[in-house]
Amino acid sequence: MKRRILITAALPYANGKPHLGHGRSTYLPADIFVRYHRMKGNDAIYVCATDEHGTPILLNAEKEGKKPEEYVKCWHDYFEELFKKFGMSFDVFYRTHSPENKKLTIEFFEKAKKNGYIYEQEVKQFYCEKDNKYLPDRYVVGTCPYCNAKDQYSDYCENCGKTFEAGEILDPKCKLCGKRPVIKTAEHFFFLLSALRKKLNDYLDFNEHLQKDVKNYVKHWVKEGLKDWEITRDIEWGFKVPGKKGQVFYVWWDAPIGYISSTIKWAKKKNKDWEKYWKSKKTEIYHFIGKDIIYHHYLFWPAMLMSVKDKYTLPKMIPTRGFLNLEGKKFSKSRGWYISLEKFLKMFPADYLRFYLTMITPLAPSDANFSLEEFKKRINDDLIANFGNLSRRVLYFIEKFFEKKVPESKGLGAEEKGVVKELKKIHEKVTKHLEEVKLMKALQEILKASSVVNTYFQQKEPWKTKDPNCLHVTINLIKGLCIELAPFLPFSMQELWENMGLKGKVKEQDWDSAFELSIKAGHKIKTSKPLYKPVSDEQIGKLRENLKKKEKEKPIDIEEFKKLKIRVGSVQKVEKIDEKLLKLKVLVDKERTIIAGIGEHYKPKELLGKKVIVLINLKPKKIKGVLSEGMLLAAEKKDEIALLTTMKDMPENSEIL
């Protein structure tokens, strides 16, 4: 039976170029998933839009001397063009700053308010008397009250990770004029998230499709208690709150509503009923997200849908994936450790990136690493040597020995029947993995199927025997693999489809009949030209050199260095966790637990009472289940490590200048 499936990807923020990691967790998995369902014959649509409100956009538009409307329109057009090159098959790529979204945002607000889920409350805010305006968080900078880091926003410290209320930040300054703001009170609207705690808990409990690891994480938040969300802001950019002068809706109120308003825009063009996709129990809704917006999609967005009491369908599944590091380090524009999606697509075919990202992206919130060397190996060995060369050789021998015409089959022998049967079994596994959004596993199974065909082909040696039966069967199996790979590699599979002389679009083929032997004797192929070129050492070397060059070009200034809080500490206690890790109790400003990978270089007894140098404003991190509250500084030479200390005996908490 035909299913109705609505798929969304997290909305890209209209404020900067995306890097390689942005495609990994959301846009690419969603695209593969929707392409598969279309081939299954389901009514599947893929919805996305640029997220166009919020203080960062207003600030950057002002810096560039543009109106916010002009600024976000430029970014929307940029994303739309880039996503086409990446192969995103959106049914609609719209905008949150749209008339449809404005209307629906206000409608949600008024219905939730009528139903008792929105209330007003007085809040403290910074106010600039010179500019005569309330200042949102991003318009105020100062010194963190916890770690003394300078130039932090007034609600959050990027250095130590602490959040704080208005008025807590030290030495606050208005970003517009540099003057010290005052504290004033203002009435703002809040969303009563806490009142929906039981309904949200039931949604999590009874939805068996949600990822278990993420669900358990979210349920911990629910158990601790949910805080109500302030949903209005005192800025000029955004949708104005009815009856409130100078206030607009918080970006996280109107952004998820953009999923619905974008569907409305699509439905108007297609003369469809949008409510069938959002207000029907028959619709399956999938939100593809990264782990940084789990709270918003597992709790806040379902709560919004519940609050309007308008029979909106709750998400069936929210596939959540982690971040992507680059060569073992976090992406960082400020440090120059960064490869944009745009640049990568200029250097390599989009299908290369789609293939590699899928191969390193399980359905899990865990992070992955983009290794340039592994990228080269995966493309050259797994894609080209396994599948690319196989498809080319089959077409080449048909071209060479049979004048481009598929030879007659003498009927399937035991070997051929065995291979076809095995590929159909693998196809069932591929289908199951795709249904469960386990895209990496699905692609791995397809490569196994390709290896099976390769083994059969090698054993038959048609380059020697000119075996017509082998070539007849193998081109049909290549056709099946081409259909399976089409959601993952749409550009090269369409090219292969045409090389085989097949009509239409590969994306329009019937998924379930992929391995039916439908190519008949006498069918004429078009060409045997290769689909792919190997990734060269030169290309990888060029990327690596560019990264190193950018990193060198980004020295830190003295203010950045001052953010590091480095102190003298004394080791009070040491325990061995394993061969490499030691758990130390170090007295600095207080007694801190520190996990250090120095077990192969120091015995616990050697460290007791020693003075060490400690970075104490590093964000705490759990290692082997223990929260580490700092980092020991050490020097490294080949396989040797030496902890840093002072030449004179300095007291604990002495500052390193």
PyMOL commands that set and color helices and strands:
alter all, ss='L'
color gray80, all
select helices_A, chain A and resi 20-39+55-63+68-86+99-114+137-139+193-206+212-224+251-270+275-278+291-307+341-347+350-359+372-402+414-435+439-460+462-465+468-485+490-499+506-508+511-513+537-552+558-562+604-607
alter helices_A, ss='H'
color red, helices_A
select strands_A, chain A and resi 4-9+43-50+92-95+118-128+133-135+140-143+152-153+170-174+182-191+229-230+232-233+248-249+283-290+320-321+324-326+329-330+368-370+566-576+582-587+591-596+611-615+621-623+626-628+631-632+634-637+640-643
alter strands_A, ss='S'
color yellow, strands_A
deselect
rebuild
show_as cartoon
